[in-house]
Amino acid sequence: MIVKKLHESGIRAEHAYAAAFVSIGLSVISWAASLQVEKKGEERADRWGIFVGEWAPTFFGLGLALSTYE
């Protein structure tokens, strides 16, 4: 049902795959930026990178579901 609604709204498997790769890139950028924050004394600054990195499997899964539906 969710995949059908996503497909009907114009979202294709390629969009989900692109979002997954962007998520991976944002995770790496966030991790690199957190290195600078941690040098200033802020602990656990890398958690944002971990959080964003966990989006990628969801987007890949949606991409697979959409490609099967298409």
Phi and psi in degrees as a GROMACS rama.xvg file:
@    title "Ramachandran Plot"
@    xaxis  label "Phi"
@    yaxis  label "Psi"
@TYPE xy
-66.4078  -41.7193  ILE-2
-64.0343  -39.9616  VAL-3
-62.386  -44.8056  LYS-4
-63.4697  -41.125  LYS-5
-62.6481  -43.0346  LEU-6
-64.5041  -42.1305  HIS-7
-66.748  -26.9007  GLU-8
-84.0617  -0.920906  SER-9
102.13  1.83597  GLY-10
-84.4317  127.76  ILE-11
-111.954  169.902  ARG-12
-59.3883  -37.0928  ALA-13
-61.8335  -34.6419  GLU-14
-65.8734  -42.5361  HIS-15
-66.4771  -41.1108  ALA-16
-64.0986  -41.1508  TYR-17
-62.9165  -41.6071  ALA-18
-62.6266  -35.8352  ALA-19
-65.5426  -44.7469  ALA-20
-68.3137  -35.2173  PHE-21
-64.3767  -39.5664  VAL-22
-60.5747  -41.9682  SER-23
-63.5602  -44.4245  ILE-24
-62.2768  -43.4205  GLY-25
-64.3308  -34.0997  LEU-26
-64.2331  -44.2883  SER-27
-65.7804  -43.222  VAL-28
-63.6133  -43.1071  ILE-29
-63.6155  -40.0959  SER-30
-63.421  -44.3541  TRP-31
-63.6473  -39.4649  ALA-32
-68.0976  -32.268  ALA-33
-68.9511  -23.7573  SER-34
-61.0964  -38.3079  LEU-35
-69.3807  -38.2302  GLN-36
-68.0318  -39.6782  VAL-37
-67.1619  -27.9124  GLU-38
-66.8771  -24.0976  LYS-39
-87.0089  1.43595  LYS-40
107.025  -4.80054  GLY-41
-80.0526  118.464  GLU-42
-86.8847  152.891  GLU-43
61.7067  31.0495  ARG-44
-71.503  -17.8658  ALA-45
-79.9162  -2.48395  ASP-46
-65.5994  -29.3149  ARG-47
-63.9286  -40.8075  TRP-48
-62.6621  -39.9827  GLY-49
-66.2651  -42.0283  ILE-50
-61.3079  -47.4579  PHE-51
-66.5016  -37.0867  VAL-52
-64.4898  -23.9603  GLY-53
-78.3245  -7.93526  GLU-54
-74.2507  -29.7432  TRP-55
-56.5406  -48.5638  ALA-56
-61.1728  -33.4789  PRO-57
-65.3035  -45.546  THR-58
-65.7374  -38.9722  PHE-59
-63.3449  -40.705  PHE-60
-62.7616  -42.4396  GLY-61
-64.0312  -38.3523  LEU-62
-61.5148  -43.2509  GLY-63
-64.293  -42.576  LEU-64
-64.435  -41.983  ALA-65
-66.6821  -40.0776  LEU-66
-66.5102  -33.7314  SER-67
-68.167  -39.7376  THR-68
-67.7865  -37.376  TYR-69
